[in-house]
Amino acid sequence: MSYFEYLSKGFVKDEPSLKTSITITGVLPAVYIVLVLISDYLEPIGTITPFFTVLGIMVMALCFKPVHMIPWSILFTTIVCCIFLVPKFHLIFTGKPITDQPTIPLVRAATYVLVCIAACYLCIILNRLRRIRFEYADMLEKLPWPILTSNHNGNILYANEAAKFLIPELNVLTGNRSFFDLLAPKHHQGKIIANYLHRLENGPNNDALELEVQGTPVKGFTKKLNWIGETVLLTVLTQESFQGGLINREGFYKEHEKAG
């Protein structure tokens, strides 16, 4: 799934319910650590807790918010440090007494703590990136100018509310979502397709695409974007040229309402 498909499908979902949130962030990690400790206790040779708790912490770093992930990381780290440093716990979970060389368990515990700190930092960074992405998606959705993104095949992957208002076909996910069918004038559709593909291949072009929405001529200002290995073309629709970095859109809506 491309980024803009994710924007159009993933960001409009409601927040999970309180019950679901508690189950995911509270119950599952607790069940996981209990199962790991029981398995480790039953394992006669060595300890598996450090490996599987690090694995759990990394999964939580990718999936949880910091407010949920960090407390669990502290708990997991405390348990593992007890296994490394406390003789009684070490004997229970490894089946052998702790080494006489104090530096070895200290190095192991310190290494584990550093890995967990790195995982917490990763979680914080990912959470910031998600928040920025949500804000970016929300900004695109609320902009008054019709904005589309489409791929090499001309399939429209994302359309904001303004674009859906102007092109009703975009409100139906199973309907016609072809950039060429919905926006390219019939009398020079081939030229539009060639120009469109040229922009996807070669990047920026300050000239507007001469498009059409239900018989109303419009200009499409485009920008090539790359995301997760896929190239898409972002198109802003307007009847006016950019003036000082802004779009004069009033005439566009009036003409479209008349045409409708």
LOBAZA-937829 format. One line per 3 residues: number of its first residue (from 0); for each residue x, y, z of N, C-alpha, C. Coordinates in nm, 3 decimals. Example, Ala and Ser with C-alpha at 12.3 -4.5 7.8 and 13.67 -1.06 7.14 Angstrom:
<recs>
0) 1.319:-0.569:0.780:1.230:-0.450:0.780:1.320:-0.330:0.780 ~ 1.285:-0.225:0.708:1.367:-0.106:0.714:1.290:0.003:0.787
</recs>
This chain:
<recs>
0) 0.085:-0.120:0.000:0.000:0.000:0.000:0.088:0.125:0.000 ~ 0.058:0.218:-0.089:0.137:0.339:-0.096:0.104:0.435:0.017 ~ 0.187:0.536:0.031:0.168:0.635:0.136:0.033:0.704:0.122
3) -0.004:0.739:-0.001:-0.127:0.815:-0.019:-0.251:0.727:-0.008 ~ -0.237:0.598:-0.039:-0.346:0.506:-0.006:-0.362:0.498:0.145 ~ -0.249:0.499:0.215:-0.255:0.496:0.361:-0.318:0.623:0.415
6) -0.286:0.735:0.352:-0.347:0.861:0.394:-0.499:0.854:0.380 ~ -0.544:0.803:0.266:-0.686:0.806:0.239:-0.764:0.701:0.317 ~ -0.698:0.592:0.359:-0.769:0.484:0.427:-0.736:0.476:0.575
9) -0.609:0.498:0.609:-0.567:0.476:0.746:-0.594:0.591:0.839 ~ -0.584:0.714:0.792:-0.592:0.828:0.881:-0.734:0.871:0.912 ~ -0.831:0.812:0.846:-0.969:0.851:0.874:-1.033:0.758:0.977
12) -0.959:0.656:1.020:-1.015:0.563:1.117:-1.024:0.629:1.254 ~ -1.125:0.587:1.331:-1.138:0.636:1.467:-1.030:0.577:1.554 ~ -1.003:0.644:1.666:-0.911:0.590:1.764:-0.968:0.460:1.819
15) -0.880:0.362:1.853:-0.932:0.237:1.910:-1.004:0.262:2.041 ~ -1.100:0.177:2.071:-1.177:0.192:2.194:-1.087:0.173:2.315 ~ -1.137:0.218:2.431:-1.059:0.206:2.555:-1.031:0.059:2.586
18) -1.129:-0.026:2.564:-1.112:-0.169:2.591:-1.003:-0.227:2.502 ~ -1.005:-0.194:2.374:-0.904:-0.244:2.281:-0.766:-0.191:2.317 ~ -0.760:-0.062:2.352:-0.632:-0.001:2.388:-0.571:-0.067:2.511
21) -0.653:-0.093:2.612:-0.605:-0.158:2.734:-0.556:-0.299:2.704 ~ -0.630:-0.369:2.618:-0.591:-0.506:2.583:-0.456:-0.508:2.513 ~ -0.437:-0.418:2.418:-0.315:-0.418:2.338:-0.195:-0.371:2.419
24) -0.212:-0.260:2.490:-0.097:-0.199:2.558:-0.075:-0.247:2.700 ~ -0.176:-0.312:2.759:-0.163:-0.356:2.896:-0.161:-0.506:2.914 ~ -0.259:-0.574:2.856:-0.273:-0.717:2.879:-0.171:-0.797:2.799
27) -0.154:-0.767:2.671:-0.066:-0.847:2.586:0.079:-0.847:2.636 ~ 0.139:-0.731:2.669:0.277:-0.736:2.721:0.288:-0.816:2.851 ~ 0.184:-0.805:2.938:0.187:-0.879:3.064:0.183:-1.030:3.038
30) 0.094:-1.072:2.948:0.086:-1.214:2.914:0.218:-1.260:2.852 ~ 0.275:-1.176:2.767:0.400:-1.212:2.698:0.513:-1.235:2.798 ~ 0.533:-1.141:2.891:0.644:-1.155:2.985:0.623:-1.273:3.078
33) 0.499:-1.301:3.118:0.470:-1.417:3.203:0.505:-1.546:3.130 ~ 0.465:-1.556:3.002:0.495:-1.676:2.923:0.645:-1.693:2.905 ~ 0.716:-1.582:2.882:0.861:-1.589:2.866:0.927:-1.639:2.994
36) 0.885:-1.586:3.107:0.945:-1.625:3.235:0.915:-1.772:3.268 ~ 0.792:-1.817:3.241:0.758:-1.957:3.266:0.842:-2.048:3.176 ~ 0.852:-2.012:3.048:0.933:-2.093:2.955:1.079:-2.095:2.998
39) 1.128:-1.981:3.044:1.267:-1.974:3.088:1.289:-2.059:3.213 ~ 1.193:-2.058:3.303:1.204:-2.138:3.425:1.207:-2.288:3.393 ~ 1.127:-2.327:3.292:1.121:-2.468:3.255:1.240:-2.511:3.168
42) 1.307:-2.414:3.106:1.423:-2.444:3.022:1.542:-2.479:3.112 ~ 1.596:-2.600:3.100:1.701:-2.642:3.193:1.838:-2.579:3.169 ~ 1.864:-2.536:3.048:1.998:-2.485:3.015:1.988:-2.339:2.973
45) 2.064:-2.251:3.041:2.072:-2.111:3.003:1.943:-2.035:3.029 ~ 1.941:-1.910:2.982:1.824:-1.824:2.999:1.781:-1.765:2.866 ~ 1.653:-1.767:2.839:1.601:-1.712:2.714:1.534:-1.577:2.736
48) 1.521:-1.535:2.861:1.449:-1.411:2.891:1.510:-1.288:2.826 ~ 1.644:-1.267:2.833:1.701:-1.145:2.771:1.668:-1.132:2.623 ~ 1.681:-1.242:2.549:1.656:-1.235:2.404:1.510:-1.202:2.375
51) 1.418:-1.275:2.441:1.277:-1.258:2.408:1.221:-1.127:2.463 ~ 1.278:-1.077:2.573:1.231:-0.946:2.621:1.281:-0.834:2.530 ~ 1.402:-0.845:2.479:1.450:-0.746:2.381:1.362:-0.750:2.257
54) 1.327:-0.870:2.212:1.238:-0.883:2.096:1.104:-0.816:2.124 ~ 1.049:-0.837:2.243:0.922:-0.773:2.278:0.934:-0.623:2.285 ~ 1.045:-0.573:2.340:1.066:-0.428:2.350:1.076:-0.366:2.212
57) 1.143:-0.433:2.117:1.155:-0.378:1.982:1.019:-0.375:1.912 ~ 0.938:-0.477:1.933:0.803:-0.478:1.874:0.720:-0.365:1.933 ~ 0.730:-0.345:2.064:0.655:-0.236:2.128:0.704:-0.100:2.079
60) 0.836:-0.089:2.054:0.890:0.038:2.003:0.830:0.074:1.868 ~ 0.801:-0.029:1.788:0.745:-0.005:1.656:0.594:0.020:1.660 ~ 0.526:-0.038:1.759:0.380:-0.037:1.757:0.315:0.050:1.864
63) 0.383:0.074:1.975:0.322:0.145:2.087:0.364:0.291:2.089 ~ 0.285:0.371:2.159:0.326:0.506:2.189:0.426:0.504:2.305 ~ 0.513:0.606:2.315:0.612:0.607:2.424:0.551:0.595:2.562
66) 0.433:0.655:2.582:0.370:0.652:2.715:0.335:0.509:2.757 ~ 0.315:0.420:2.661:0.286:0.280:2.691:0.411:0.194:2.685 ~ 0.501:0.228:2.594:0.618:0.142:2.572:0.723:0.157:2.681
69) 0.750:0.279:2.723:0.860:0.304:2.818:0.839:0.234:2.952 ~ 0.718:0.240:3.016:0.701:0.167:3.142:0.725:0.016:3.129 ~ 0.678:-0.043:3.018:0.703:-0.185:2.999:0.851:-0.212:2.979
72) 0.921:-0.124:2.910:1.065:-0.141:2.891:1.139:-0.137:3.024 ~ 1.097:-0.047:3.112:1.159:-0.039:3.245:1.136:-0.169:3.322 ~ 1.013:-0.223:3.314:0.983:-0.348:3.383:1.065:-0.463:3.326
75) 1.068:-0.475:3.193:1.146:-0.582:3.129:1.293:-0.571:3.167 ~ 1.346:-0.448:3.166:1.488:-0.427:3.199:1.516:-0.464:3.343 ~ 1.425:-0.430:3.432:1.443:-0.465:3.574:1.448:-0.616:3.593
78) 1.359:-0.687:3.525:1.357:-0.834:3.536:1.487:-0.894:3.486 ~ 1.533:-0.848:3.370:1.655:-0.905:3.312:1.777:-0.871:3.397 ~ 1.782:-0.748:3.446:1.895:-0.710:3.532:1.897:-0.794:3.661
81) 1.780:-0.827:3.712:1.774:-0.915:3.830:1.829:-1.053:3.796 ~ 1.797:-1.103:3.678:1.849:-1.234:3.637:2.001:-1.229:3.622 ~ 2.052:-1.119:3.569:2.197:-1.106:3.549:2.273:-1.083:3.679
84) 2.215:-1.006:3.772:2.291:-0.954:3.885:2.255:-1.016:4.021 ~ 2.133:-1.066:4.035:2.090:-1.121:4.164:2.116:-1.272:4.162 ~ 2.202:-1.323:4.253:2.240:-1.465:4.249:2.121:-1.561:4.253
87) 2.022:-1.532:4.337:1.907:-1.623:4.349:1.830:-1.632:4.218 ~ 1.800:-1.516:4.157:1.728:-1.515:4.029:1.813:-1.581:3.919 ~ 1.943:-1.554:3.923:2.032:-1.612:3.822:2.031:-1.764:3.829
90) 2.031:-1.818:3.949:2.029:-1.963:3.967:1.897:-2.024:3.920 ~ 1.784:-1.955:3.948:1.652:-2.006:3.911:1.637:-2.012:3.759 ~ 1.681:-1.909:3.690:1.652:-1.900:3.546:1.765:-1.953:3.458
93) 1.884:-1.970:3.510:1.994:-2.024:3.429:2.034:-2.164:3.471 ~ 1.997:-2.201:3.593:2.031:-2.335:3.641:2.173:-2.349:3.691 ~ 2.244:-2.238:3.703:2.381:-2.244:3.754:2.411:-2.117:3.833
96) 2.506:-2.124:3.926:2.537:-2.006:4.008:2.598:-1.895:3.927 ~ 2.587:-1.773:3.980:2.642:-1.657:3.911:2.794:-1.664:3.910 ~ 2.857:-1.611:3.808:3.001:-1.616:3.793:3.072:-1.538:3.903
99) 3.195:-1.581:3.932:3.275:-1.512:4.034:3.331:-1.380:3.983 ~ 3.330:-1.362:3.851:3.383:-1.237:3.793:3.268:-1.136:3.782 ~ 3.269:-1.033:3.866:3.154:-0.941:3.870:3.137:-0.856:3.745
102) 3.244:-0.841:3.668:3.234:-0.753:3.551:3.146:-0.813:3.441 ~ 3.143:-0.946:3.430:3.067:-1.010:3.322:2.917:-0.982:3.335 ~ 2.854:-1.009:3.450:2.710:-0.977:3.460:2.683:-0.827:3.451
105) 2.778:-0.746:3.500:2.759:-0.601:3.490:2.760:-0.555:3.345 ~ 2.851:-0.609:3.267:2.857:-0.574:3.124:2.731:-0.619:3.052 ~ 2.684:-0.739:3.085:2.561:-0.789:3.023:2.442:-0.700:3.057
108) 2.431:-0.665:3.183:2.319:-0.581:3.226:2.328:-0.442:3.162 ~ 2.449:-0.385:3.158:2.466:-0.252:3.099:2.434:-0.254:2.950 ~ 2.475:-0.362:2.881:2.445:-0.375:2.738:2.295:-0.382:2.715
111) 2.228:-0.459:2.800:2.082:-0.471:2.787:2.014:-0.336:2.811 ~ 2.060:-0.264:2.912:2.002:-0.133:2.942:2.021:-0.037:2.824 ~ 2.140:-0.039:2.764:2.166:0.050:2.649:2.076:0.015:2.531
114) 2.056:-0.114:2.508:1.967:-0.155:2.399:1.825:-0.106:2.424 ~ 1.780:-0.116:2.547:1.644:-0.071:2.581:1.630:0.080:2.569 ~ 1.734:0.153:2.608:1.732:0.298:2.593:1.723:0.334:2.445
117) 1.799:0.264:2.360:1.794:0.289:2.216:1.655:0.258:2.161 ~ 1.592:0.151:2.211:1.457:0.117:2.166:1.357:0.224:2.208 ~ 1.372:0.278:2.329:1.282:0.385:2.374:1.299:0.510:2.288
120) 1.424:0.540:2.255:1.451:0.656:2.169:1.389:0.635:2.030 ~ 1.403:0.513:1.978:1.341:0.481:1.849:1.191:0.499:1.855 ~ 1.129:0.455:1.964:0.984:0.469:1.980:0.943:0.616:1.980
123) 1.021:0.700:2.048:0.990:0.843:2.054:1.002:0.906:1.915 ~ 1.107:0.869:1.842:1.126:0.925:1.706:1.014:0.881:1.614 ~ 0.978:0.753:1.619:0.870:0.703:1.533:0.738:0.770:1.567
126) 0.715:0.794:1.694:0.591:0.860:1.735:0.586:1.003:1.681 ~ 0.700:1.072:1.682:0.704:1.208:1.626:0.678:1.205:1.477 ~ 0.737:1.107:1.408:0.715:1.097:1.263:0.569:1.067:1.231
129) 0.507:0.979:1.311:0.365:0.950:1.289:0.280:1.074:1.311 ~ 0.314:1.150:1.416:0.236:1.270:1.444:0.250:1.371:1.331 ~ 0.372:1.386:1.279:0.394:1.477:1.165:0.316:1.429:1.044
132) 0.315:1.299:1.023:0.244:1.243:0.909:0.094:1.263:0.924 ~ 0.042:1.245:1.045:-0.101:1.270:1.069:-0.134:1.416:1.042 ~ -0.047:1.507:1.090:-0.072:1.649:1.069:-0.067:1.684:0.921
135) 0.027:1.622:0.850:0.038:1.647:0.706:-0.087:1.598:0.633 ~ -0.135:1.479:0.672:-0.257:1.426:0.610:-0.376:1.514:0.641 ~ -0.385:1.560:0.764:-0.496:1.646:0.805:-0.491:1.778:0.730
138) -0.370:1.831:0.710:-0.355:1.955:0.635:-0.401:1.938:0.491 ~ -0.360:1.828:0.426:-0.403:1.803:0.289:-0.554:1.791:0.280 ~ -0.613:1.724:0.379:-0.756:1.701:0.376:-0.835:1.831:0.390
141) -0.783:1.926:0.466:-0.857:2.048:0.496:-0.825:2.164:0.401 ~ -0.725:2.148:0.316:-0.694:2.256:0.222:-0.814:2.280:0.129 ~ -0.842:2.407:0.097:-0.958:2.437:0.012:-0.935:2.406:-0.135
144) -0.811:2.376:-0.174:-0.782:2.348:-0.314:-0.791:2.199:-0.342 ~ -0.849:2.161:-0.455:-0.855:2.019:-0.490:-0.716:1.962:-0.512 ~ -0.683:1.855:-0.441:-0.551:1.794:-0.449:-0.567:1.645:-0.474
147) -0.493:1.594:-0.572:-0.496:1.453:-0.608:-0.354:1.398:-0.609 ~ -0.341:1.271:-0.584:-0.215:1.201:-0.611:-0.248:1.077:-0.692 ~ -0.163:1.048:-0.789:-0.190:0.936:-0.879:-0.058:0.871:-0.920
150) -0.066:0.745:-0.966:0.055:0.670:-0.997:0.079:0.663:-1.148 ~ 0.172:0.575:-1.189:0.208:0.564:-1.331:0.090:0.521:-1.417 ~ 0.000:0.444:-1.360:-0.116:0.397:-1.438:-0.228:0.499:-1.444
153) -0.209:0.613:-1.375:-0.314:0.714:-1.373:-0.419:0.688:-1.266 ~ -0.401:0.586:-1.185:-0.497:0.558:-1.078:-0.485:0.662:-0.968 ~ -0.595:0.724:-0.932:-0.595:0.825:-0.827:-0.594:0.753:-0.692
156) -0.485:0.771:-0.618:-0.467:0.703:-0.490:-0.522:0.784:-0.374 ~ -0.520:0.915:-0.388:-0.568:1.001:-0.279:-0.635:1.123:-0.338 ~ -0.744:1.166:-0.275:-0.813:1.290:-0.312:-0.864:1.354:-0.184
159) -0.837:1.483:-0.166:-0.887:1.549:-0.045:-1.035:1.584:-0.062 ~ -1.093:1.642:0.041:-1.238:1.669:0.039:-1.277:1.764:-0.074 ~ -1.192:1.864:-0.100:-1.223:1.958:-0.207:-1.227:1.888:-0.342
162) -1.134:1.793:-0.364:-1.133:1.719:-0.490:-1.255:1.629:-0.502 ~ -1.297:1.567:-0.392:-1.415:1.481:-0.395:-1.542:1.562:-0.421 ~ -1.544:1.687:-0.372:-1.659:1.774:-0.398:-1.670:1.806:-0.547
165) -1.556:1.830:-0.611:-1.555:1.866:-0.752:-1.572:1.745:-0.843 ~ -1.523:1.629:-0.799:-1.529:1.509:-0.881:-1.602:1.402:-0.801 ~ -1.734:1.396:-0.809:-1.812:1.303:-0.725:-1.771:1.157:-0.740
168) -1.715:1.120:-0.856:-1.676:0.980:-0.876:-1.572:0.935:-0.773 ~ -1.497:1.029:-0.719:-1.392:0.994:-0.623:-1.448:0.957:-0.486 ~ -1.577:0.983:-0.464:-1.638:0.946:-0.337:-1.668:0.797:-0.329
171) -1.664:0.730:-0.443:-1.693:0.586:-0.448:-1.564:0.512:-0.476 ~ -1.518:0.430:-0.379:-1.390:0.362:-0.393:-1.388:0.266:-0.511 ~ -1.504:0.208:-0.547:-1.508:0.112:-0.656:-1.540:0.177:-0.790
174) -1.557:0.309:-0.791:-1.590:0.378:-0.916:-1.467:0.407:-1.000 ~ -1.487:0.486:-1.103:-1.378:0.523:-1.193:-1.285:0.621:-1.123 ~ -1.160:0.579:-1.104:-1.062:0.664:-1.037:-0.941:0.688:-1.128
177) -0.966:0.692:-1.258:-0.860:0.715:-1.356:-0.840:0.865:-1.377 ~ -0.719:0.912:-1.354:-0.684:1.052:-1.376:-0.716:1.092:-1.520 ~ -0.685:1.004:-1.614:-0.703:1.037:-1.755:-0.851:1.044:-1.793
180) -0.932:0.952:-1.744:-1.074:0.952:-1.778:-1.148:1.068:-1.713 ~ -1.110:1.105:-1.592:-1.183:1.207:-1.517:-1.136:1.350:-1.547 ~ -1.010:1.364:-1.590:-0.954:1.499:-1.599:-0.899:1.535:-1.737
183) -0.863:1.439:-1.817:-0.803:1.470:-1.948:-0.912:1.500:-2.050 ~ -0.908:1.616:-2.116:-1.006:1.647:-2.221:-1.000:1.543:-2.333 ~ -1.115:1.504:-2.383:-1.122:1.396:-2.480:-1.047:1.430:-2.609
186) -1.047:1.561:-2.648:-0.990:1.596:-2.777:-0.838:1.594:-2.778 ~ -0.772:1.597:-2.663:-0.627:1.579:-2.662:-0.583:1.496:-2.540 ~ -0.655:1.384:-2.520:-0.625:1.297:-2.408:-0.485:1.235:-2.422
189) -0.449:1.197:-2.545:-0.318:1.137:-2.567:-0.205:1.230:-2.529 ~ -0.220:1.358:-2.558:-0.117:1.456:-2.523:-0.105:1.470:-2.371 ~ -0.219:1.470:-2.303:-0.218:1.480:-2.157:-0.150:1.359:-2.095
192) -0.180:1.241:-2.147:-0.118:1.119:-2.093:0.033:1.123:-2.112 ~ 0.078:1.165:-2.231:0.222:1.173:-2.257:0.288:1.276:-2.165 ~ 0.224:1.390:-2.147:0.277:1.494:-2.059:0.281:1.446:-1.915
195) 0.176:1.378:-1.874:0.167:1.324:-1.738:0.281:1.227:-1.711 ~ 0.302:1.131:-1.801:0.408:1.033:-1.783:0.546:1.098:-1.787 ~ 0.561:1.201:-1.870:0.689:1.274:-1.877:0.720:1.339:-1.743
198) 0.620:1.394:-1.676:0.642:1.458:-1.546:0.678:1.354:-1.440 ~ 0.618:1.236:-1.448:0.651:1.131:-1.352:0.794:1.081:-1.372 ~ 0.839:1.080:-1.497:0.973:1.030:-1.525:1.081:1.136:-1.499
201) 1.052:1.260:-1.532:1.157:1.363:-1.533:1.143:1.470:-1.425 ~ 1.036:1.466:-1.348:1.029:1.555:-1.233:0.963:1.688:-1.261 ~ 1.012:1.796:-1.194:0.942:1.926:-1.192:0.915:1.983:-1.330
204) 0.798:2.045:-1.341:0.759:2.116:-1.462:0.668:2.230:-1.419 ~ 0.708:2.353:-1.445:0.631:2.469:-1.399:0.506:2.493:-1.482 ~ 0.498:2.434:-1.601:0.379:2.452:-1.685:0.265:2.367:-1.632
207) 0.145:2.424:-1.635:0.028:2.352:-1.585:-0.026:2.256:-1.691 ~ -0.080:2.145:-1.644:-0.153:2.055:-1.732:-0.288:2.117:-1.764 ~ -0.326:2.117:-1.891:-0.455:2.171:-1.933:-0.561:2.061:-1.919
210) -0.633:2.063:-1.809:-0.727:1.957:-1.777:-0.871:2.006:-1.788 ~ -0.963:1.919:-1.749:-1.105:1.952:-1.761:-1.184:1.874:-1.656 ~ -1.273:1.942:-1.585:-1.360:1.878:-1.487:-1.504:1.900:-1.529
213) -1.569:1.794:-1.577:-1.709:1.799:-1.620:-1.734:1.918:-1.714 ~ -1.647:1.931:-1.811:-1.661:2.036:-1.912:-1.600:2.170:-1.875 ~ -1.555:2.186:-1.752:-1.494:2.313:-1.707:-1.343:2.303:-1.718
216) -1.278:2.389:-1.800:-1.131:2.385:-1.810:-1.065:2.421:-1.677 ~ -0.964:2.344:-1.641:-0.888:2.371:-1.519:-0.740:2.350:-1.548 ~ -0.657:2.405:-1.462:-0.513:2.385:-1.471:-0.470:2.292:-1.359
219) -0.376:2.205:-1.391:-0.323:2.113:-1.292:-0.175:2.138:-1.269 ~ -0.142:2.191:-1.154:-0.002:2.215:-1.118:0.049:2.091:-1.044 ~ 0.160:2.037:-1.090:0.202:1.905:-1.046:0.337:1.908:-0.974
222) 0.358:1.804:-0.894:0.484:1.783:-0.823:0.508:1.633:-0.813 ~ 0.626:1.591:-0.856:0.664:1.450:-0.846:0.709:1.419:-0.704 ~ 0.655:1.310:-0.648:0.692:1.268:-0.513:0.733:1.122:-0.514
225) 0.827:1.089:-0.428:0.869:0.949:-0.411:0.840:0.906:-0.269 ~ 0.777:0.787:-0.256:0.746:0.737:-0.123:0.746:0.585:-0.124 ~ 0.831:0.527:-0.039:0.839:0.382:-0.022:0.851:0.311:-0.157
228) 0.942:0.361:-0.239:0.971:0.295:-0.365:0.871:0.323:-0.476 ~ 0.767:0.403:-0.450:0.668:0.432:-0.553:0.670:0.580:-0.587 ~ 0.664:0.609:-0.715:0.659:0.747:-0.761:0.515:0.787:-0.788
231) 0.474:0.899:-0.731:0.338:0.948:-0.752:0.345:1.094:-0.797 ~ 0.237:1.138:-0.858:0.228:1.277:-0.903:0.119:1.346:-0.824 ~ 0.157:1.450:-0.750:0.061:1.531:-0.677:0.014:1.644:-0.767
234) -0.118:1.659:-0.782:-0.176:1.759:-0.871:-0.270:1.850:-0.794 ~ -0.247:1.980:-0.806:-0.336:2.081:-0.748:-0.418:2.141:-0.861 ~ -0.550:2.136:-0.849:-0.640:2.185:-0.954:-0.684:2.327:-0.925
237) -0.679:2.411:-1.026:-0.726:2.550:-1.014:-0.753:2.605:-1.152 ~ -0.831:2.714:-1.156:-0.852:2.782:-1.283:-0.757:2.898:-1.302 ~ -0.682:2.931:-1.198:-0.592:3.045:-1.205:-0.448:2.999:-1.187
240) -0.354:3.081:-1.232:-0.214:3.052:-1.210:-0.176:3.086:-1.067 ~ -0.064:3.033:-1.024:-0.014:3.069:-0.892:0.028:3.215:-0.892 ~ -0.018:3.289:-0.793:0.015:3.430:-0.780:0.081:3.452:-0.644
243) 0.210:3.477:-0.646:0.280:3.500:-0.521:0.275:3.380:-0.429 ~ 0.272:3.260:-0.488:0.269:3.139:-0.408:0.131:3.098:-0.364 ~ 0.026:3.172:-0.401:-0.110:3.139:-0.360:-0.192:3.102:-0.483
246) -0.307:3.042:-0.459:-0.397:3.006:-0.568:-0.526:3.084:-0.551 ~ -0.569:3.151:-0.658:-0.698:3.219:-0.657:-0.802:3.119:-0.703 ~ -0.885:3.072:-0.614:-0.975:2.961:-0.646:-1.120:3.002:-0.656
249) -1.157:3.128:-0.624:-1.297:3.166:-0.617:-1.369:3.142:-0.748 ~ -1.304:3.181:-0.858:-1.366:3.164:-0.988:-1.388:3.019:-1.023 ~ -1.298:2.933:-0.974:-1.310:2.791:-1.005:-1.439:2.733:-0.948
252) -1.467:2.762:-0.822:-1.587:2.708:-0.761:-1.714:2.765:-0.825 ~ -1.711:2.894:-0.859:-1.829:2.954:-0.923:-1.856:2.890:-1.058 ~ -1.749:2.870:-1.138:-1.768:2.812:-1.269:-1.813:2.667:-1.257
255) -1.758:2.597:-1.160:-1.796:2.456:-1.145:-1.942:2.443:-1.102 ~ -1.987:2.531:-1.012:-2.127:2.527:-0.967:-2.220:2.557:-1.084 ~ -2.179:2.652:-1.172:-2.262:2.681:-1.289:-2.270:2.561:-1.381
258) -2.153:2.495:-1.401:-2.149:2.381:-1.491:-2.231:2.265:-1.436 ~ -2.230:2.253:-1.299:-2.307:2.145:-1.236:-2.455:2.171:-1.244
</recs>
